[in-house]
Amino acid sequence: MSGKPKLHYFNGRGRMEPIRWLLAAAGVEFEESYLEKKDDLTKLQKDGSLLFQQVPMVEIDGMKMVQTRAILNYIATKYNLYGKDLKERALIDMYVEGMFDLNEQLMSYGFQPADKKEQHFANMVDKTTNRYFPAFEKVLKDHGQDFLVGNQLSRADVQLLEIILMAEEGKPDILAKFPLLQSFKARISNIPTIKKYLQPGSQRKPPIRPEEVPKVIAIFY
Ligand SMILES: N[C@@H](CCC(=O)N[C@@H](CS)C(=O)NCC(=O)O)C(=O)O
C-alpha cells in the first residue's frame, strides 16, 4: 500500500475527472485502477467496495469513498481548498453546483447519438455563453480579485478552469466575450501544480473518442 489515493473508474474523464483535477491542484499524487469491462465493475460491487454499486470510488485515508461530490468535499477540505469560513464555503458550493450542471451537459455530449449531437451542441453553447460564463465573469468583475472566492485558490477555481478548457475543446473562441475569464484561465493555468497537470503525460484524460463510447457503455449497462 503506497499511501497514495487510489482512483477506481474507467480510463476517461466522466465523473472522475474533477477529482483528478482537484488532487492534482492540491499536489497530491494518486494511483488509478481502470475498469476495462463489466466484470471489473461487478467484482467491485460483489466485494462490497461500492456502497451504492457505483463508481467513482476513491480509496483514501482508509476509506472507500463513493459519490463524486462527497469525495470532492473531502479532498477540498483536507487540502484547504474550500474557503476559510461558512460564507466562503456557501459561495464555493453555489458556484460549484452551477459548474456541475454545466459539466453534465459537456460530459454527456460525447455520448449523444449522431442525430442528437447538433442540438445538444447548440444547447451546450447557449447555456455556456448565456448562463454560466456570464455569471462567473460577473463574480470576478464584482469583487475584482484573482480568484472566485476569498482571494485565494479554491476548488471552485480548479473546477472552473477544467470546464473552460473543456468548453474550448468544443468551441475554441467560447471565451471571446469574457475578458476576465480569459485572464482567469491564464492565471490559474500557471499555478505550478496545475501547470504540471496540463502538461502532456499527466494523468489528465482526453475527451472521449466516438469509438470508445460502446466500450464505456458496456461497462455500466
Ligand atoms: N451520484 C453518483 C452517480 C455515480 C454514477 O452514476 N456512476 C456511474 C458511472 S459514471 C455508475 O457507476 N453506473 C453504474 C450503475 O449505476 O450501476 C456520483 O456522483 O458519484
The ligand as an SDF file (V2000), in Angstrom:
LIG
                    3D

 20 19  0  0  0  0  0  0  0  0999 V2000
  -24.2660   10.2810   -7.7550 N   0  0  0  0  0  0  0  0  0  0  0  0
  -23.2070    9.4020   -8.1600 C   0  0  0  0  0  0  0  0  0  0  0  0
  -23.5210    8.8490   -9.5290 C   0  0  0  0  0  0  0  0  0  0  0  0
  -22.4780    7.8020   -9.9080 C   0  0  0  0  0  0  0  0  0  0  0  0
  -22.7840    7.1310  -11.2430 C   0  0  0  0  0  0  0  0  0  0  0  0
  -23.8480    7.3220  -11.8600 O   0  0  0  0  0  0  0  0  0  0  0  0
  -21.8310    6.3080  -11.6720 N   0  0  0  0  0  0  0  0  0  0  0  0
  -21.9680    5.5350  -12.8850 C   0  0  0  0  0  0  0  0  0  0  0  0
  -20.6890    5.6510  -13.7030 C   0  0  0  0  0  0  0  0  0  0  0  0
  -20.3280    7.3280  -14.1360 S   0  0  0  0  0  0  0  0  0  0  0  0
  -22.1270    4.0850  -12.4630 C   0  0  0  0  0  0  0  0  0  0  0  0
  -21.3820    3.5850  -11.6500 O   0  0  0  0  0  0  0  0  0  0  0  0
  -23.1050    3.3770  -13.0480 N   0  0  0  0  0  0  0  0  0  0  0  0
  -23.3640    2.0090  -12.7650 C   0  0  0  0  0  0  0  0  0  0  0  0
  -24.6500    1.8160  -12.0260 C   0  0  0  0  0  0  0  0  0  0  0  0
  -25.3180    2.7910  -11.6660 O   0  0  0  0  0  0  0  0  0  0  0  0
  -24.9900    0.6680  -11.7910 O   0  0  0  0  0  0  0  0  0  0  0  0
  -21.8800   10.1500   -8.1280 C   0  0  0  0  0  0  0  0  0  0  0  0
  -21.8880   11.3670   -8.3660 O   0  0  0  0  0  0  0  0  0  0  0  0
  -20.8370    9.5400   -7.8680 O   0  0  0  0  0  0  0  0  0  0  0  0
  1  2  1  0
  2  3  1  0
  2 18  1  0
  3  4  1  0
  4  5  1  0
  5  6  2  0
  5  7  1  0
  7  8  1  0
  8  9  1  0
  8 11  1  0
  9 10  1  0
 11 12  2  0
 11 13  1  0
 13 14  1  0
 14 15  1  0
 15 16  2  0
 15 17  1  0
 18 19  2  0
 18 20  1  0
M  END
$$$$
